[in-house]
Amino acid sequence: MPPLPKRKYAKARQGKRRSHLALAPLAVETCPRCHQTKLCHHICPNCGSYNNEDVIEIESKKSKR
């Protein structure tokens, strides 16, 4: 039989052990051109600009017909 703890661990001790497991919110900002939300230090997925310069061309969505 494997060794077992002699007494129950407190929930406070469990919380201290898991304190570094908390999730942080994403760093989000608004694009200065199109004012859509985007991730910081990333190209805007809506207009394709970064630092007020066109980086990529965004293809328009095709309608299904």
Secondary structure in CASP SS format (residue, H / E / C, confidence):
PFRMAT SS
TARGET T0000
AUTHOR 0000-0000-0000
METHOD secondary structure of the structure
MODEL  1
M C 1.00
P C 1.00
P C 1.00
L C 1.00
P C 1.00
K C 1.00
R C 1.00
K C 1.00
Y C 1.00
A C 1.00
K H 1.00
A H 1.00
R H 1.00
Q H 1.00
G H 1.00
K H 1.00
R H 1.00
R C 1.00
S H 1.00
H H 1.00
L H 1.00
A C 1.00
L C 1.00
A C 1.00
P C 1.00
L C 1.00
A C 1.00
V E 1.00
E E 1.00
T E 1.00
C C 1.00
P C 1.00
R C 1.00
C C 1.00
H C 1.00
Q C 1.00
T E 1.00
K E 1.00
L E 1.00
C C 1.00
H C 1.00
H C 1.00
I C 1.00
C C 1.00
P C 1.00
N C 1.00
C C 1.00
G C 1.00
S E 1.00
Y E 1.00
N C 1.00
N C 1.00
E E 1.00
D E 1.00
V C 1.00
I C 1.00
E C 1.00
I C 1.00
E C 1.00
S C 1.00
K C 1.00
K C 1.00
S C 1.00
K C 1.00
R C 1.00
END
